[in-house]
Each structure stands twice: as C-alpha cells, then as structure tokens.
Amino acid sequence: MKRNIIVLLLFANIAVTAQKKPKINANKKVAIAGVDAKAKELTTLSDKIWSFEEVAFQEKQSAAALMDYAEKQGFKITKNIGDIATAFTAEYGSGRPIIGIMGEFDALPGLSQKPVPYKDPVNEGGAGHGCGHNLFGVASLGAATVIKEQIESGKLKGTVRFYGTPAEEKFFGKLWMVRAGAFDDVDIMMDWHPSASTKANVQAGLALVDFMVEFEGQAAHASSDPWNGRSASDALELYTTGINYYREHVLPSVRIHYHIMDAGKVVNVVPDYSKIWTRVRDTKRAGMEKVWKRVEKIAEGAAIMADVDYKITLISGVHEVLVNRTGAAALQKNLEYLGELQFTDEEVVFAKKIQEATGKPQVGFDTKINHLEETLEHPRGGSTDVGDVSWVVPTIRLGATVAPKATPWHSWAVVACSGMSIGHKGMLYATKALSMTMIDLFENAKLREEVKLEYKERKGDYVYKGIVPDGPPPVNNVD
C-alpha cells in the first residue's frame, strides 16, 4: 500500500510539473504559425546572405536583400542611417509603443566554408559567416514581419521598427547610428545572437576600444649604412613587447589584442613605416579606459626608444551591455513555452563530426532551457555594439542554438552550421521567441514601464558618450 502511495505521488508530481508550462494567448499562437508559414522564405533569404559573404561596411547585396524583403512585406524603408549605405530601418505602424529589433548581416574575413562538417572553403581566403549573422538579420526581420501583420490586422497597436545594422564585426556600425539619433525615440529594443546554447542573455560582455598606432622613421640600407636608419619596425616590436610585459599587471578581466598591419616590405631596407591595430577590453568601460591610456603610453615609450615619430588614431569602441533582467524574464517565459530545439539524427551526427574536427567532446547539442541565470559582475565573452544601444534604450537579448555545444566561435565550424538545417532551425526558433516577447511588450504597458524603470535604475546618472571618432564612418576602409 505504501509503495502504491509513493507511485501515485510521483505521478502527481509529474502532472504538476507538466502543467507548469506557461500558457500563451491567441496573438502568440498566430505569431508561431506565422513563422512556420514563412519558414521556407526566411531560410532562402538566410542562405542568400550566407552566400554573399560580405564583410564590414561592404554588405551591399545583403542589405539590399533584406530591404527588398521588408519592402515587399509593406514596411517603410529609410536608408543611409548615420551616413552608412548599408544601414537602414524598416518600419510599420504608427504611434506608441515603438518596439525596435536589431539585425546584423556582416561576415568575417578568411572564414569561407562549405556547409560540411570538416574544413573545406568555398573560396580559399574568402569571408564566411563565422558568427551566424546571415541568421541574425533574417530572424529579426522575420519577427518584425510577424508583428507587422498583427498591427495591420488591428490585433496590436503601435510601431515596429527593424534596424539593419552593418559592420558589427570590425568597425561597430551601430555607433554611428546611435550618434545619428536613430534609436532616440524607441521605447524598447530587441536583440538576439546565434549561439551554442539557448537562453535569455543577461550577461554584459566586455567594453572595448580599437585604435591604430603608426610609427614613422627613416629608411636606410640594412647592411651598408643601417646607422642612418631609424626603424619603425623596431618601434613596433618594442611596443608589442611592452604590451606583453604589461599583461602580467592587469586585472584578470582585461584582454589586450593586436594585429600587425605593416612591419616593412623587404629585408634589406630599414623600415621607415609600421602600423598595428590594437584592441583593449574589460568588463567595465572605466577599467578598459585605464588600460587603454596605459597602452597608448607604451606606444609613446616605444617611439622614444626607437627614435621615431608615432601617431595614434581612434577607430571606435563599445560599451559593455546594460543588462535588463525584467525584459529577460518575459523572454524566459516564452522560451519555456517553446521548449527545447529538436534536431534529427542526421543533424546530431553532423554536430558530432564538427566537434570531432575541432577537438571537442562529441556530445551533440545544448538545447536545455535552464532557469534565468544570475548576472555576473565580471562575465567572460566577447564585445558588441549592442552595448551602446543598450545605454540609450532598454534592450532585451536572446541567444539561440545554431551550432553544437562548445563549437569554437568565429570559426569555419559556425559557417558550416549557419549554412544548413542546424542554423536554420535555431534561426526560426529565435524568430518565434523574439516575436512572442515583442507581443508581450506591445500588449502589456506595465511590463514596458517596469523594463524602463530597471533601465533607469541601472543607468543611474551616467551620461552616455560613444567612443567614436569625429567625421564620417570609415565605410571605404577595407584594410
């Protein structure tokens, strides 16, 4: 008898657990059905952008494809945002609330790859979507389209606005869009990013600054009269040596990177010119700025030691993300309703081959919908110009599984997944989660106010100022 009671209690607990799945209203059901109905056209659009392989500020075909799709759906297009030809908005509706959603579409240099689970480039040395941005822009525009249809039918009131945001991987195009005031009238922004897991993103990422250091000296024959030369290459080596000694004395949250652009042309000439791209990151802008200024002093010291001139040019920089847990909690409920992504046996085999090729445990996918995680004071991870948007308008962020667990990001492996069914499934899942959360924001004025209140409390008295140089964006810079 006692055993029977235990079994009954066990089944009762299972039944209660099963009933905890959040309920959704009719508008969300319509949104999910709308995404399913558009799955083929969104997948086709994503594959088209995947094939273009366009890098920062050069995404002319990708932007045109997204604008063409949006225009056919009835959106009003505004081009050349912030003096960037590939930056645009697609808007539908009128009045408030104005809910925005961001989409990226730039590829990364050198990552060209076929959709196969081993390294095999389409174009040797060409670009590829190693961050899944071909999925990013399409999912966001798909979600905006689903919302547009509900505004059009009178089910929702307000304005939906899709932002086509170029050059996230290199120059951070959103900085110039922010400077142009493109986000000033928005109530709340939505954002997502392809990932190896699915969750409401409540981590801030890292603040970052990019600057170029150039050294100029005096050329001379490297053998017959090197004493007449002042080597810009020596200065560059002294600079990188200084940075590398400095690494021991920075906080664990700091990252310093550099890329040597020019260190001389031939071996028998003392180089009179050198150039290096430098990047500094930390979890907080204040900490990043401290290291940034010290690294600039190292450049000055290197120039003194090599007896050359030097010049530092700011490229751009981004803030850490201003997290919004209130918005993330609303998103979390929609993820819990949608549940885990489901992959076929063939897709799991593909995933394990990717993991084998990249030296990772062959465990397949991470699709669990975990509880909303704690926001860390000093998170790991990368940087994004979404951070700057989040300091001017409350921003809710999502990550969706488009690649196997532990896949190296910014690699050929992500390009492979983003060009086939694994990436497509994650993209469509993101489209549903984003559109459902946007419906919450349109329907629930109290939620909007709570999201805005948290934004104001977290921002405090901080006055946002973008790390962006004067003048136009570097749209013609292809170095």
Helices and strands as residue ranges (DSSP letters): H 2-19, H 26-52, H 60-72, E 76-78, G 81-83, E 88-93, E 98-103, H 133-152, E 159-164, H 174-179, E 188-195, E 199-200, E 207-216, E 220-221, G 226-228, H 232-246, G 247-249, E 255-262, E 269-270, E 273-282, H 285-306, E 309-318, H 325-338, H 345-357, H 386-390, E 395-401, H 412-418, H 421-443, H 445-459
